[in-house]
Each structure stands twice: as C-alpha cells, then as structure tokens.
Amino acid sequence: MLTSHELFGFMSPALANDILTFTLESDKATYRAILNGVAQARHVRPVFLERQSKPQRHAAMLSALGKPGLDLLAANLLRAWLVKKYKAMLMDYLNALEIKNEEGVVEGLPASVDDAKLKAAVEILLGKYPPEVVAVYLNAFNDMNEANWPNLKALLQSDTRLQLGGHS
C-alpha cells in the first residue's frame, strides 16, 4: 500500500502533471495552498515558484510532493482531484460495494467488504477508467480511510493492472 507522497513518486509524470493542471484550472484555492506548502517546504517565497514557467513550476512541485514531509499536502491534492474530476468513479466503486454515499463521499466505511464484491467493483472501474487512475484511487482510498481493508491491500499488491510505475 502506498502513501500519498509515494503515489506521486510512482505515478507517471503525465498523470502527475494532469493532476496539477486540472487543479490549477478548476480549483485555484487548492492549487494555491499546494503551491504555498511546497514553497514553504523548499524555503522559498511562493512568488519564486509563480514566476517559473508552468512546466518548471510543476516539476518542482511534483518533486516536493513525492517527499514524506509533504504527505498531507499530497493527500489533500489527490483527494481534491479525485472528488472533482473522478466523482463518477468514486460513486461507481462505492455503489458496486453497496456502500451508502453522497456523490462519492461517505460518512463511515464498513470494517470489511466481501472479496467477490470487491473484485467486481474493481473490474467495473478498470472497464470504465484508465488503469493508472484506478490504481491511484484505490491506493489513496486504502491509505486515506480508516477501514484499510486487507483484501483491497492484497488486490493492489497482486493485480498487475493496479501496479503503478508501468503506466505511461
């Protein structure tokens, strides 16, 4: 199971850049918070990053987000991106697991889920969404939620379609 900062280290540069670009275009407050957090961690003023070209700025931000000290920022960025861009995927997953949700957001998760339901839910996601996005979501889901289901962890480790690092 990967933590949020590790997800940024293992996902493809294209997906990582897509996350930042999407956030910049659709959620300026979150983007600004991430930029400020990265600037603080790098001991520079935010304006230093703002004056860089977007590719250079995003490379610096992604490098920082891949470090353990910025795991909380990385988690916030992933959560915002998933809820805004992939709300349908979150809902598909939770609905397939028969977990009550409000547009992909849940109040509480069960302590465990049935293996067959979990595998079916993952198959639904892999049939509708890019495998790398599904892998990031399921790793983030397992890391960020209190449930931390052992069967999901085992599936993430054993299903090659859910392995990060091999996607382009």
Secondary structure as GFF3:
##gff-version 3
##sequence-region A 1 168
A	DSSP	alpha_helix	4	10	.	.	.	ID=ss1
A	DSSP	alpha_helix	13	26	.	.	.	ID=ss2
A	DSSP	alpha_helix	28	41	.	.	.	ID=ss3
A	DSSP	alpha_helix	46	50	.	.	.	ID=ss4
A	DSSP	alpha_helix	54	65	.	.	.	ID=ss5
A	DSSP	three_ten_helix	68	70	.	.	.	ID=ss6
A	DSSP	alpha_helix	71	85	.	.	.	ID=ss7
A	DSSP	alpha_helix	87	96	.	.	.	ID=ss8
A	DSSP	alpha_helix	115	128	.	.	.	ID=ss9
A	DSSP	alpha_helix	131	144	.	.	.	ID=ss10
A	DSSP	alpha_helix	150	158	.	.	.	ID=ss11
A	DSSP	three_ten_helix	160	162	.	.	.	ID=ss12
###
